[in-house]
Amino acid sequence: MSVLSIRMIGDPILRTPAATVTDFGPELARLVEDMTETMIDVQGAGLAAPQIGVGLQVFTYRVDGAEGHVVNPVLETGGASQGESDVEGCLSVPGVGSYIDRTDWARVSGLDISGSEIVVEGTGMLARALQHETDHLRGTLYIDRLVGEDRRNAMRAIRRSDYNTVTSRTAAERSRTLGSSFVQGAPPVPPAQREETTRSRASR
């Protein structure tokens, strides 16, 4: 297994819908193994294949004791809104986090590496991760779901002249473990960038 480098915002593959997996051979199994090792290495709650430069419908997850992968996922959501229960961030958008309105329940139906049917269902953090990773496979980043001042502040942070320094530093730190989700512990946008309106909560 190998720890792989993670693509950062600005890379076109993160904005390209992933292709359906049709080959369930050893290459897919190796991909999932490498994605899982990479996800664990960077302490992510999930990782989608486009984030490591592979345009296939595959993601891995590791949340609250639940760990696995899904190939060709189909997402269903429902239940109440999670509201501002937690800050959401992304391994591909380092240094930025915000509150995203996700439903409290989600279920993903798909296949495992052998082509057998699989269903993953959960609430709370797991539901959030399933929604976040499925978004990646559609070419959607979590920042696309921000609205109003939250979106303006996130985009302002990304457009800042020193944001390339943030991504470069993050890539350099990760490269130390290379053979080298939505990320747990993502910080919210700094208060100064939320123009006195920030909600001063720590992320998970």
C-alpha positions in Angstrom: 0.0 0.0 0.0 1.1 3.6 -0.5 0.2 7.0 0.8 -0.7 9.3 -2.1 -0.6 13.0 -2.6 -3.9 14.9 -2.4 -5.0 17.3 -5.1 -5.8 20.8 -4.0 -8.5 23.3 -5.0 -7.7 24.6 -8.5 -6.9 21.1 -9.9 -9.5 20.5 -12.7 -10.0 16.9 -11.6 -11.8 18.1 -8.5 -14.4 19.8 -10.7 -14.9 16.9 -13.1 -17.6 14.3 -12.5 -16.1 10.9 -11.9 -16.6 8.0 -14.2 -18.5 4.8 -13.3 -16.3 1.9 -12.3 -16.6 -1.1 -14.6 -13.5 -3.1 -13.8 -13.5 -4.8 -10.5 -10.0 -6.3 -10.7 -6.9 -6.0 -8.6 -6.2 -2.4 -9.7 -9.4 -1.3 -8.0 -8.5 -3.2 -4.9 -5.1 -1.6 -4.8 -6.7 1.9 -5.3 -9.0 1.4 -2.3 -6.1 0.1 -0.2 -4.0 3.2 -1.1 -6.9 5.6 -0.5 -7.6 4.0 2.9 -3.9 4.3 3.9 -3.8 7.9 2.6 -7.0 8.9 4.5 -5.7 7.5 7.7 -2.3 9.1 7.3 -3.9 12.6 6.9 -6.5 11.9 9.6 -9.4 12.4 7.2 -13.0 11.3 7.8 -13.2 10.3 4.1 -11.4 10.5 0.8 -12.7 10.4 -2.8 -10.8 9.1 -5.7 -10.6 12.4 -7.6 -8.8 13.8 -4.6 -5.8 11.6 -5.4 -6.1 12.2 -9.1 -8.2 9.3 -10.1 -11.5 10.1 -11.9 -13.5 7.1 -10.7 -16.6 6.8 -8.5 -14.9 5.5 -5.4 -14.6 6.9 -1.9 -13.4 5.6 1.5 -14.6 6.7 4.9 -13.6 6.4 8.5 -16.0 7.9 11.0 -16.9 7.1 14.6 -15.7 3.5 14.4 -17.3 2.9 11.0 -14.7 2.3 8.2 -15.1 1.2 4.6 -15.4 2.1 1.0 -18.1 2.4 -1.7 -17.9 2.1 -5.4 -20.4 3.7 -7.7 -22.4 5.2 -4.8 -26.0 6.3 -5.0 -26.9 8.8 -2.3 -30.2 9.2 -0.4 -30.7 11.8 2.3 -33.5 12.7 4.7 -34.4 13.7 8.2 -33.8 17.0 10.0 -31.1 19.5 9.2 -27.9 19.2 11.2 -27.8 23.0 11.1 -24.6 24.4 12.6 -23.8 21.4 14.6 -20.3 21.1 13.3 -17.7 22.7 11.1 -16.9 21.0 7.8 -13.6 21.1 6.0 -11.9 19.4 3.2 -8.5 17.8 2.6 -8.4 19.5 -0.8 -9.2 23.0 0.6 -6.8 23.2 3.5 -7.0 25.9 6.1 -10.6 26.8 5.5 -13.7 25.4 7.2 -17.3 26.5 7.7 -20.8 25.4 8.8 -22.6 23.4 6.1 -26.3 22.5 6.3 -26.4 18.7 5.8 -29.3 16.4 6.6 -29.0 14.3 9.7 -29.5 11.0 7.8 -27.9 9.6 4.7 -27.7 6.2 3.0 -25.3 5.2 0.2 -26.0 2.2 -2.0 -23.2 0.9 -4.2 -20.7 -1.9 -4.7 -17.5 -3.1 -2.9 -14.2 -3.9 -4.6 -15.5 -7.3 -5.6 -18.7 -5.9 -7.3 -21.0 -7.1 -4.5 -23.8 -4.8 -3.4 -23.2 -2.7 -0.3 -25.2 -0.2 1.7 -23.9 2.3 4.2 -26.3 4.2 6.4 -25.8 6.6 9.2 -26.7 9.8 11.0 -24.7 12.7 12.3 -21.0 12.7 11.4 -21.3 9.6 9.2 -24.2 11.1 7.3 -22.2 14.2 6.8 -19.2 12.3 5.5 -21.3 10.3 3.0 -22.8 13.4 1.6 -19.4 15.2 1.4 -17.7 12.3 -0.4 -20.5 11.8 -2.8 -20.3 15.5 -3.7 -16.7 15.0 -4.6 -17.6 12.3 -7.2 -20.0 14.8 -8.8 -17.3 17.5 -9.1 -18.6 19.5 -6.2 -16.6 20.9 -3.3 -18.2 21.7 0.0 -17.5 25.4 -0.5 -20.0 25.3 -3.4 -22.8 24.7 -0.8 -21.9 27.8 1.2 -24.3 30.7 1.0 -24.3 34.4 1.9 -21.5 35.7 4.1 -20.1 32.3 4.8 -19.5 31.8 1.0 -18.0 35.3 0.6 -15.6 34.8 3.4 -14.5 31.4 2.3 -13.9 32.6 -1.2 -12.1 35.7 0.1 -9.8 33.4 2.1 -9.0 31.2 -0.9 -8.4 34.3 -3.1 -5.9 35.8 -0.7 -2.4 36.2 -2.0 -1.0 33.9 0.6 -3.4 31.0 0.1 -1.0 29.4 -2.3 1.5 29.4 0.6 -1.1 27.5 2.7 -1.6 24.8 0.1 2.1 24.5 -0.6 2.9 24.2 3.1 0.1 21.6 3.5 1.4 19.6 0.5 5.0 19.7 1.8 3.9 18.5 5.3 2.0 15.6 3.7 4.8 14.7 1.4 6.9 13.7 4.3 4.9 10.5 4.5 4.5 9.9 0.8 5.8 6.5 -0.6 2.3 10.7 0.2 -12.7 15.0 3.8 -13.7 16.4 4.4 -11.2 16.4 7.2 -11.9 16.1 10.9 -10.6 19.0 12.9 -10.9 21.6 10.1 -10.7 25.1 11.5 -13.5 27.6 10.7 -12.6 30.7 8.7 -10.7 33.0 11.0 -12.9 35.5 12.9 -11.2 38.5 11.2 -12.4 37.1 7.8 -15.9 36.7 9.0 -16.2 40.4 9.6 -17.4 40.3 13.2 -20.2 37.8 12.4 -18.3 34.6 12.9 -19.6 32.0 15.2 -16.8 31.2 17.5 -17.0 27.5 17.7 -14.2 25.1 17.5 -14.4 22.4 14.9 -14.4 18.7 15.6 
